[in-house]
Amino acid sequence: MRRERFRNTMLTVLILVLAVGLVVLMLYVKAREDAREEALKELSTQMQAQRGEEGLSEELQSPARSAERMASDSFYQKLADGFDVNILIVGDSIGTGTGAAMANLNWISQLQVELMRQYKVNVEVNNLSMAGGNTSYAGYARVMSLDDGVNYDLAILCYGQPDPVEGFSLSYEALIRAVMSKYPGCALLSILESSQQGNDEKIQAIRTLAYTYGYPTVDTITPFAANYAGLTSDGVHPNDEGQRIYCDELLRVIAENVQANKGKEEKTVSPVNPGVTAFANFRYIAASEFQRLDDLSYSVPVNASGCLGLDYDPGRSDYKNVDIYADEVYIASLDSEGWQRQIVKATDNCQVMAVLRIVFRTKEAADGFFGVCFSSAA
């Protein structure tokens, strides 16, 4: 009896120690994040003061000339001229910075800080990247549904690892054209993800598309080659040292284009994949527009056709967890093993005249329903 009481006491003490440790860790992480935000604010204030003291160049002192120059400048020219910039990042889990020990150590945070320090401008970053196995199709849908009123100067695309080879070039090109159509003149950079570890079919597709559309790629494969395992946290995602390489390679490519005074790309590009024109129009129907019929199913009256995508969090489902019906005719099922929100293509050819019905196999997946999206030709 005494031994059992002792064991219970020790177990209670251990639980308390772990609980205290967890609280301390959470407070430490919050303190690091708060410190990062304060550092960014302080850096922004210092830069504005410095720019105020130094003044703009004589050419840009006139407000009219300054506004004209700002409108015509590319991302790289804005950095050279001291104008603030907005950056959009669209990617997979590597794009979210997964693998870094702290948020302020991921490549996104480091890039933002370094651009502010080196070019003395304010840099706003919107990261649309999604972990959980999301592919470039999800990036396309995220860009097309984005409505934040910001005119982005640079879009960084970071895909390859979770994408299947089949259809990759098509969905990646749809993403490129989504950015170009929504943000004319926006510069693009494609990261060649280190996790590919070579010039595979997907990397070749990215190189071809970037060359065709006239923008640079950022190679992280080569600097990882000599010590790949030592630069990743789990064999895929860059660790802190690897995150720094991502940042440095981006900074190097950006600096090269600033030095070259690279302007905006104004040319019209013919598609590499003719089928990409089927992604020109986009319509998102949010879950709030559906009627929830029961614990597992939703329906919405709609007349639409084209590629159908589903936006949902499948929960802990490891089997075919969604069935889709158009006008009560079965058209597709989805099989997802992800445990996080995903935007996945359900079918390339959905035609619905009256009612679209979505039936989930579990309530958990049904509770995680966000909406659907239709893509079609112009």
VEXROLUM-234419 format. One record per residue: x negated, y negated, z negated of N, C-alpha, C in turn. Coordinates in pm, whole numbers, padded with zeros to 5 digits, always signed. Layout:
% VEXROLUM-234419
XYZXYZXYZ...
//
This chain:
% VEXROLUM-234419
-00083+00120+00000+00000+00000+00000-00087-00126+00000-00191-00124-00089-00279-00239-00098-00351-00262+00034-00395-00151+00097-00466-00162+00224-00374-00219+00333-00248-00179+00329-00153-00229+00429-00127-00378+00409-00116-00422+00279-00098-00565+00252-00217-00645+00301-00336-00587+00278-00458-00655+00322-00459-00669+00475-00421-00559+00541-00417-00562+00688-00318-00667+00737-00200-00675+00674-00100-00773+00714-00147-00916+00689-00218-00931+00574-00271-01065+00543-00374-01107+00647-00463-01016+00682-00566-01047+00781-00502-01077+00917-00397-01002+00952-00328-01026+01079-00264-01164+01080-00205-01203+00967-00144-01336+00956-00250-01445+00970-00364-01425+00902-00474-01522+00910-00523-01533+01054-00538-01419+01121-00585-01419+01259-00489-01494+01350-00360-01471+01331-00259-01541+01412-00267-01691+01388-00284-01731+01262-00295-01874+01231-00418-01935+01295-00531-01861+01289-00655-01911+01349-00638-01928+01499-00577-01829+01565-00554-01838+01709-00461-01953+01743-00357-01972+01660-00263-02082+01685-00332-02217+01672-00415-02230+01568-00489-02356+01550-00585-02377+01665-00652-02269+01708-00745-02280+01820-00675-02324+01947-00555-02269+01971-00478-02307+02090-00439-02454+02085-00396-02501+01968-00360-02643+01953-00481-02732+01978-00595-02693+01923-00717-02772+01943-00754-02777+02091-00743-02662+02160-00775-02657+02302-00682-02747+02382-00552-02743+02351-00455-02826+02422-00484-02975+02399-00519-03009+02276-00552-03149+02246-00678-03192+02319-00774-03099+02330-00899-03130+02400-00874-03155+02549-00792-03066+02609-00759-03083+02751-00688-03214+02775-00590-03247+02686-00518-03374+02702-00612-03493+02687-00704-03483+02591-00800-03592+02571-00887-03611+02694-00928-03499+02758-01011-03509+02879-00933-03574+02993-00805-03536+03005-00721-03594+03110-00697-03742+03085-00669-03778+02958-00649-03919+02924-00775-03999+02951-00891-03940+02919-01019-04009+02943-01041-04030+03092-01004-03929+03173-01019-03942+03318-00932-04056+03370-00806-04062+03324-00716-04168+03369-00768-04305+03329-00819-04315+03206-00874-04444+03161-00997-04482+03242-01080-04382+03275-01200-04410+03354-01163-04460+03493-01060-04399+03553-01015-04445+03685-00961-04587+03678-00883-04617+03573-00829-04752+03558-00943-04854+03540-01039-04817+03456-01152-04907+03432-01233-04928+03559-01254-04820+03634-01329-04830+03759-01255-04919+03858-01123-04904+03865-01043-04986+03955-01052-05133+03916-01043-05162+03786-01053-05301+03740-01188-05361+03772-01294-05284+03749-01430-05332+03777-01448-05361+03925-01393-05274+04009-01409-05294+04154-01334-05418+04201-01214-05438+04146-01138-05555+04187-01209-05683+04144-01267-05681+04023-01341-05798+03977-01463-05823+04064-01535-05714+04097-01655-05728+04180-01620-05780+04318-01510-05727+04374-01469-05772+04506-01425-05918+04503-01364-05957+04390-01323-06097+04377-01442-06190+04370-01548-06147+04300-01668-06229+04289-01743-06237+04421-01753-06122+04490-01829-06119+04614-01751-06183+04728-01617-06168+04723-01534-06221+04831-01542-06134+04955-01442-06149+05042-01445-06077+05168-01541-06145+05263-01579-06072+05367-01667-06131+05467-01596-06250+05532-01675-06337+05592-01619-06458+05653-01511-06424+05755-01530-06314+05827-01433-06273+05928-01299-06239+05867-01298-06190+05741-01174-06143+05680-01118-06238+05576-01177-06358+05561-01131-06450+05460-00991-06502+05488-00954-06517+05613-00821-06561+05648-00722-06450+05619-00612-06481+05546-00513-06377+05516-00457-06313+05643-00434-06393+05746-00379-06340+05871-00478-06244+05936-00605-06286+05940-00708-06200+06000-00724-06072+05918-00715-06088+05784-00731-05973+05696-00619-05872+05719-00494-05920+05728-00380-05831+05750-00389-05762+05886-00433-05839+05986-00448-05783+06121-00554-05674+06123-00664-05702+06057-00774-05605+06053-00733-05479+05975-00661-05499+05865-00619-05385+05785-00527-05294+05864-00438-05353+05945-00344-05274+06023-00413-05197+06135-00518-05253+06190-00586-05189+06303-00698-05095+06261-00747-05110+06138-00859-05028+06090-00819-04882+06076-00911-04793+06109-00895-04652+06075-00931-04633+05927-00914-04512+05879-00952-04481+05741-01099-04516+05717-01185-04480+05811-01328-04501+05794-01363-04651+05801-01296-04723+05887-01320-04867+05898-01267-04941+05775-01157-04889+05717-01106-04950+05594-01208-04938+05481-01272-04821+05471-01374-04804+05369-01488-04903+05390-01530-04919+05515-01641-05011+05546-01602-05155+05518-01476-05191+05543-01430-05329+05528-01380-05360+05388-01376-05259+05301-01335-05284+05163-01186-05284+05139-01109-05219+05225-00965-05211+05206-00930-05083+05129-00827-05092+05046-00781-04975+04971-00722-04871+05067-00728-04744+05027-00683-04635+05115-00593-04538+05040-00508-04470+05118-00420-04365+05065-00455-04233+05133-00474-04130+05050-00515-03999+05101-00408-03896+05069-00375-03815+05168-00281-03704+05152-00360-03574+05162-00339-03484+05066-00404-03353+05069-00296-03247+05080-00313-03156+05175-00215-03049+05197-00293-02918+05205-00268-02827+05113-00344-02704+05114-00285-02594+05029-00364-02488+05014-00326-02371+04935-00383-02386+04794-00412-02276+04727-00462-02284+04589-00599-02350+04582-00683-02332+04685-00810-02404+04687-00784-02553+04698-00678-02589+04772-00640-02729+04783-00591-02790+04653-00541-02705+04562-00496-02757+04431-00614-02778+04336-00731-02722+04371-00846-02731+04282-00858-02614+04187-00783-02507+04214-00790-02387+04129-00935-02337+04123-00978-02300+04003-01114-02252+03982-01197-02347+03898-01157-02474+03893-01229-02571+03810-01191-02551+03664-01288-02570+03575-01262-02553+03433-01169-02660+03379-01180-02780+03434-01096-02893+03394-01048-02967+03519-00934-03034+03508-00878-03104+03624-00973-03211+03677-01046-03276+03587-01137-03382+03632-01262-03326+03701-01278-03192+03700-01392-03131+03766-01356-03071+03902-01227-03073+03939-01193-03018+04070-01236-03114+04180-01244-03065+04302-01301-03144+04411-01214-03266+04444-01084-03257+04419-00996-03369+04449-01026-03487+04359-01033-03462+04230-01061-03569+04134-01199-03629+04158-01297-03542+04184-01433-03592+04208-01441-03676+04334-01370-03633+04439-01370-03709+04564-01309-03846+04544-01199-03854+04472-01134-03982+04447-01228-04078+04374-01292-04029+04269-01383-04113+04191-01502-04158+04273-01561-04065+04350-01680-04099+04427-01650-04198+04539-01535-04185+04604-01499-04281+04708-01479-04420+04648-01420-04426+04532-01400-04555+04465-01534-04618+04427-01625-04536+04379-01757-04588+04337-01842-04631+04457-01843-04546+04559-01933-04573+04671-01885-04685+04762-01752-04696+04780-01702-04795+04876-01632-04912+04809-01622-04906+04675-01563-05016+04598-01422-05050+04647-01341-04948+04662-01202-04964+04700-01115-04879+04607-00989-04912+04599-00896-04826+04527-00853-04711+04618-00847-04593+04562-00811-04474+04638-00694-04406+04568-00580-04400+04637-00465-04328+04585-00456-04192+04655-00434-04087+04577-00430-03951+04631-00296-03886+04599-00234-03828+04700-00113-03747+04681-00145-03606+04727-00146-03513+04633-00182-03375+04665-00056-03288+04673-00021-03247+04795+00096-03163+04817+00063-03014+04814-00060-02979+04787-00103-02840+04792-00023-02753+04695-00004-02627+04733+00071-02533+04651-00007-02403+04637-00021-02356+04514-00087-02227+04489+00016-02115+04511-00016-01996+04465+00079-01886+04473+00090-01822+04609-00015-01831+04691-00013-01765+04821+00056-01843+04930+00081-01973+04909+00145-02054+05012+00053-02074+05132+00112-02070+05251+00036-02077+05375+00055-02213+05442-00005-02228+05561+00002-02355+05633+00145-02388+05676+00232-02288+05686+00374-02319+05713+00432-02402+05599+00396-02367+05476+00443-02445+05361+00391-02588+05370+00266-02604+05415+00212-02738+05432+00290-02819+05533+00324-02755+05644+00406-02821+05747+00538-02869+05686+00606-02780+05612+00736-02814+05553+00721-02925+05449+00614-02922+05370+00592-03024+05268+00571-03161+05332+00493-03166+05439+00469-03294+05507+00596-03346+05571+00669-03258+05639+00790-03302+05709+00898-03351+05613+00902-03295+05493+01005-03336+05396+00958-03449+05304+00832-03490+05315+00779-03597+05229+00842-03731+05267+00891-03803+05168+00954-03933+05191+00922-04025+05073+00795-04067+05066+00753-04151+04954+00720-04295+04996+00740-04327+05125+00718-04464+05170+00573-04505+05185+00480-04410+05171+00338-04441+05182+00290-04415+05324+00210-04506+05378+00150-04486+05509+00007-04435+05488-00013-04306+05502-00142-04247+05465-00250-04276+05569-00372-04297+05518-00487-04328+05603-00567-04203+05638-00565-04104+05550-00639-03980+05573-00558-03863+05521-00553-03755+05599-00492-03629+05554-00599-03522+05556-00619-03454+05444-00715-03345+05433-00637-03214+05431-00665-03127+05528-00596-02999+05540-00686-02888+05487-00633-02805+05400-00715-02703+05333-00639-02571+05331-00649-02496+05442-00579-02368+05454-00670-02263+05518-00626-02138+05505-00697-02027+05566-00690-01901+05483-00717-01909+05355-00727-01791+05270-00598-01708+05267-00482-01764+05231-00363-01680+05221-00289-01658+05353-00325-01732+05457-00255-01721+05584-00284-01589+05653-00183-01525+05711-00210-01409+05798-00270-01457+05929-00346-01372+05994-00407-01410+06122-00298-01436+06226-00200-01348+06232-00094-01362+06331-00011-01489+06304-00004-01574+06401+00074-01695+06389+00004-01810+06319-00122-01788+06276-00191-01893+06201-00214-02019+06284-00265-02003+06405-00293-02120+06489-00167-02201+06514-00054-02134+06533+00072-02203+06559+00116-02285+06438+00117-02224+06320+00163-02297+06201+00066-02408+06163-00065-02385+06183-00164-02488+06151-00149-02606+06247-00123-02577+06374-00102-02686+06470+00027-02762+06438+00130-02690+06393+00254-02757+06353+00226-02855+06239+00138-02816+06146+00100-02904+06036+00027-03027+06088-00068-03007+06179-00142-03119+06237-00046-03219+06303+00044-03166+06383+00136-03253+06456+00239-03318+06363+00271-03252+06252+00359-03314+06153+00295-03439+06095+00167-03429+06060+00094-03545+06007+00088-03656+06112+00053-03619+06234+00037-03719+06339+00168-03788+06373+00279-03714+06370+00407-03775+06405+00459-03865+06294+00434-03828+06167+00484-03908+06057+00393-04026+06024+00263-04009+06049+00166-04114+06013+00073-04143+06131+00124-04213+06232+00041-04243+06350-00087-04316+06310-00198-04271+06367-00327-04333+06336-00394-04278+06213-00326-04187+06140-00385-04127+06020-00502-04037+06061-00615-04053+05995-00731-03967+06022-00705-03829+05961-00766-03727+06020-00752-03591+05968-00890-03531+05943-00895-03445+05842-01013-03362+05815-00964-03222+05782-01022-03122+05844-00988-02983+05812-01104-02919+05738-01075-02866+05620-01176-02794+05543-01183-02650+05594-01303-02605+05626-01327-02464+05657-01354-02395+05525-01255-02324+05472-01263-02275+05335-01375-02173+05314-01448-02191+05205-01559-02104+05170-01517-01958+05157-01392-01935+05115-01344-01800+05091-01341-01714+05218-01343-01778+05337-01343-01701+05461-01479-01638+05488-01583-01695+05435-01720-01639+05437-01772-01608+05577-01725-01677+05676-01775-01653+05811-01684-01713+05915-01727-01702+06040-01653-01763+06150-01547-01665+06202-01450-01634+06116-01347-01538+06154-01245-01602+06247-01141-01526+06280-01043-01572+06379-00971-01699+06332-00943-01706+06203-00873-01825+06152-00963-01948+06154-01089-01930+06120-01183-02042+06125-01202-02090+06269-01210-01996+06361-01221-02033+06503-01099-02112+06549-00982-02071+06501-00858-02142+06538-00862-02286+06486-00908-02305+06362-00916-02440+06306-01015-02525+06385-01130-02466+06418-01230-02541+06496-01173-02583+06632-01104-02492+06697-01045-02522+06829-00943-02634+06819-00857-02626+06719-00753-02728+06702-00814-02864+06668-00911-02865+06577-00974-02991+06539-01045-03055+06659-01114-02973+06739-01182-03024+06858-01081-03082+06957-00971-03009+06977-00868-03053+07072-00806-03185+07028-00779-03197+06899-00714-03318+06848-00815-03428+06811-00943-03400+06827-01045-03503+06815-01077-03549+06675-01080-03456+06580-01117-03497+06443-01217-03397+06384-01290-03435+06279-01397-03350+06225-01347-03237+06135-01432-03136+06120-01410-03032+06020-01515-03046+05911-01484-02990+05795-01576-02994+05680-01612-02850+05646-01735-02812+05670-01781-02675+05652-01824-02650+05508-01748-02567+05435-01792-02526+05302-01840-02381+05304-01829-02315+05417-01872-02175+05428-02024-02165+05421-02092-02248+05499-02239-02243+05506-02306-02269+05372-02270-02376+05297-02337-02399+05169-02307-02294+05063-02201-02213+05082-02169-02106+04987-02241-01976+05022-02291-01965+05144-02337-01837+05196-02448-01773+05112-02543-01852+05065-02659-01797+04994-02625-01747+04854-02517-01799+04795-02484-01762+04657-02333-01765+04637-02261-01692+04721-02115-01700+04718-02059-01662+04581-02101-01549+04527-02046-01503+04399-02075-01602+04288-02191-01665+04292-02228-01760+04188-02157-01893+04196-02086-01915+04308-02016-02043+04327-01865-02029+04318-01817-01909+04282-01673-01888+04269-01639-01844+04127-01514-01872+04089-01471-01833+03954-01412-01692+03952-01362-01647+04067-01294-01517+04073-01315-01445+04204-01418-01483+04278-01443-01423+04407-01373-01494+04521-01287-01590+04489-01215-01667+04592-01225-01816+04566-01187-01859+04447-01179-02002+04418-01312-02058+04368-01350-02176+04417-01477-02236+04375-01479-02265+04225-01591-02234+04159-01608-02274+04020-01651-02421+04016-01692-02468+03901-01725-02611+03889-01835-02653+03987-01938-02568+04000-02046-02600+04094-01994-02595+04238-01909-02498+04267-01851-02488+04400-01759-02604+04431-01684-02651+04331-01597-02767+04350-01681-02890+04389-01798-02901+04329-01885-03015+04360-01933-03007+04505-01958-02886+04554-01999-02870+04693-01888-02916+04787-01765-02878+04756-01652-02925+04836-01651-03077+04842-01664-03139+04727-01664-03286+04720-01780-03344+04801-01899-03290+04783-02017-03344+04852-02006-03330+05003-01953-03216+05050-01940-03197+05194-01837-03292+05253-01730-03317+05182-01632-03415+05227-01692-03555+05231-01765-03590+05127-01829-03722+05123-01928-03738+05238-02001-03631+05270-02100-03639+05377-02032-03664+05512-01925-03589+05541-01855-03606+05668-01790-03744+05675-01732-03788+05565-01671-03922+05563-01776-04029+05588-01892-04017+05522-01999-04117+05540-02047-04120+05685-02058-04005+05748-02101-04000+05888-02005-04076+05977-01877-04064+05950-01777-04130+06033-01763-04278+06000-01790-04314+05877-01795-04457+05842-01911-04522+05916-02028-04456+05913-02146-04508+05981-02124-04517+06132-02050-04422+06187-02023-04422+06331-01909-04517+06369-01849-04581+06269-01738-04675+06291-01625-04608+06368-01591-04485+06330-01487-04409+06399-01353-04477+06384-01288-04505+06496-01159-04571+06495-01044-04474+06491-00924-04527+06509-00805-04443+06510-00796-04363+06640-00740-04244+06627-00716-04162+06745-00580-04200+06804-00581-04257+06921-00457-04304+06983-00410-04213+07097-00490-04115+07136-00456-04035+07254-00344-03935+07225-00270-03901+07330-00167-03798+07323-00231-03664+07358-00207-03564+07277-00271-03434+07295-00168-03330+07335-00198-03256+07440-00112-03145+07480-00129-03029+07382-00022-02958+07349-00031-02851+07250-00127-02739+07291-00198-02685+07195-00277-02564+07217-00183-02444+07223-00084-02444+07132+00019-02339+07129+00149-02399+07181+00193-02359+07300+00316-02417+07356+00436-02406+07260+00441-02301+07180+00553-02282+07088+00561-02384+06977+00457-02467+06961+00456-02564+06851+00563-02671+06870+00608-02690+06994+00713-02790+07018+00844-02752+06949+00858-02626+06912+00978-02582+06841+00980-02629+06695+00874-02697+06652+00867-02747+06516+00878-02900+06510+00917-02961+06622+00919-03108+06628+01027-03168+06538+01144-03107+06535+01252-03157+06449+01258-03075+06321+01293-03141+06213+01292-03075+06082+01412-03121+06001+01476-03025+05937+01590-03057+05850+01579-02974+05722+01585-03041+05609+01578-02973+05479+01715-02979+05413+01765-02864+05371+01892-02857+05300+01863-02813+05157+01878-02905+05063+01843-02877+04924+01945-02784+04859+01902-02714+04755+01990-02621+04683+02114-02692+04630+02101-02820+04600+02215-02896+04547+02328-02908+04649+02298-02888+04778+02400-02895+04881+02471-02760+04900+02417-02654+04840+02477-02522+04848+02581-02504+04736+02672-02413+04758+02763-02369+04653+02707-02238+04596+02692-02233+04466+02648-02108+04403+02769-02019+04382+02773-01907+04452+02888-01819+04450+02893-01733+04324+02774-01689+04279+02764-01606+04159+02619-01613+04112+02579-01521+04027+02442-01524+03974+02336-01505+04081+02373-01440+04192+02272-01401+04290+02283-01472+04425+02392-01538+04455+02411-01584+04593+02455-01730+04603+02417-01790+04719+02450-01927+04752+02505-01931+04895+02586-02032+04926+02630-02053+05063+02642-02202+05091+02630-02236+05219+02644-02376+05260+02704-02380+05400+02802-02467+05423+02852-02483+05560+02751-02562+05643+02710-02506+05756+02608-02572+05838+02615-02521+05981+02581-02609+06073+02567-02573+06213+02424-02608+06252+02340-02508+06265+02198-02533+06292+02137-02412+06359+02021-02434+06422+01950-02324+06486+01801-02355+06486+01722-02250+06504+01577-02266+06510+01507-02181+06406+01385-02218+06375+01306-02148+06273+01363-02180+06135+01385-02077+06054+01442-02094+05920+01337-02063+05815+01319-02154+05721+01229-02133+05609+01303-02137+05478+01252-02066+05378+01314-02060+05246+01218-02116+05143+01269-02202+05056+01191-02267+04951+01243-02216+04817+01164-02131+04749+01212-02073+04624+01096-02020+04540+01126-01996+04415+01032-01932+04323+01083-01791+04299+01016-01690+04354+01068-01552+04346+01063-01490+04208+00998-01554+04113+00987-01494+03982+00900-01369+03985+00921-01279+03893+00836-01159+03885+00893-01045+03968+00927-01075+04093+00983-00973+04182+00875-00918+04273+00869-00787+04288+00767-00728+04373+00829-00637+04480+00950-00673+04522+01017-00598+04627+01095-00698+04712+01161-00649+04817+01239-00740+04900+01348-00805+04816+01331-00934+04791+01415-00998+04691+01514-01099+04746+01522-01118+04879+01615-01213+04938+01672-01155+05068+01801-01165+05085+01867-01131+05211+01938-01256+05262+01933-01278+05394+01989-01399+05453+02093-01361+05558+02207-01430+05553+02317-01402+05644+02359-01531+05714+02375-01525+05846+02429-01637+05923+02566-01597+05975+02667-01672+05932+02805-01639+05970+02837-01493+05938+02791-01450+05820+02814-01317+05765+02744-01205+05844+02652-01244+05932+02571-01145+06002+02431-01146+05941+02384-01029+05898+02251-01019+05838+02144-01059+05941+02050-01147+05901+01945-01188+05994+01803-01162+05944+01782-01160+05813+01644-01142+05765+01640-01112+05617+01530-01049+05574+01498-01031+05432+01358-01084+05408+01333-01126+05286+01200-01173+05249+01145-01084+05139+01016-01055+05149+00947-00974+05051+00831-01055+04997+00842-01101+04874+00737-01185+04817+00691-01131+04684+00561-01126+04665+00505-01082+04539+00453-01200+04457+00476-01322+04507+00427-01440+04436+00507-01467+04310+00445-01529+04215+00512-01564+04090+00526-01716+04078+00507-01786+04187+00519-01930+04185+00602-01975+04304+00637-02104+04304+00717-02159+04413+00648-02137+04547+00728-02094+04645+00676-02070+04779+00772-02126+04884+00715-02170+04995+00795-02208+05111+00751-02114+05222+00837-02023+05259+00800-01917+05353+00894-01915+05473+00841-01876+05586+00922-01865+05707+00999-01734+05701+01131-01745+05714+01216-01626+05708+01236-01564+05846+01259-01648+05946+01279-01598+06081+01255-01710+06181+01204-01674+06299+01178-01774+06403+01305-01816+06475+01408-01736+06467+01528-01764+06547+01653-01739+06465+01700-01844+06400+01824-01835+06324+01928-01925+06390+02043-01870+06418+02154-01949+06472+02274-01931+06381+02318-02040+06322+02433-02035+06233+02533-02142+06277+02656-02101+06295+02761-02191+06344+02847-02247+06231+02863-02168+06124+02957-02211+06020+02901-02202+05878+02850-02085+05840+02808-02066+05701+02676-01991+05694+02585-02044+05615+02458-01975+05583+02470-01924+05440+02441-01796+05421+02451-01737+05287+02317-01674+05249+02271-01706+05128+02145-01653+05075+02178-01565+04955+02132-01440+04959+02160-01346+04851+02029-01298+04791+02010-01324+04663+01889-01281+04593+01915-01148+04522+01809-01074+04499+01823-00944+04432+01816-00956+04280+01759-01068+04231+01750-01090+04087+01799-01230+04053+01854-01245+03933+01900-01377+03889+01782-01471+03873+01668-01417+03831+01550-01500+03813+01509-01567+03944+01511-01490+04053+01478-01548+04183+01584-01646+04228+01711-01614+04202+01821-01704+04240+01812-01836+04164+01772-01828+04038+01756-01951+03957+01644-02039+04010+01551-01978+04085+01437-02052+04139+01457-02102+04280+01580-02107+04327+01610-02150+04464+01602-02302+04475+01522-02352+04573+01509-02496+04595+01585-02542+04719+01585-02462+04826+01653-02502+04948+01602-02427+05068+01649-02467+05187+01605-02407+05312+01568-02519+05409+01491-02482+05513+01456-02580+05613+01470-02520+05752+01519-02602+05844+01533-02564+05985+01437-02646+06069+01368-02580+06162+01280-02648+06258+01330-02615+06397+01325-02716+06485+01370-02693+06622+01298-02788+06716+01310-02762+06846+01246-02846+06947+01316-02982+06954+01244-03080+07004+01300-03214+07016+01413-03216+07117
//
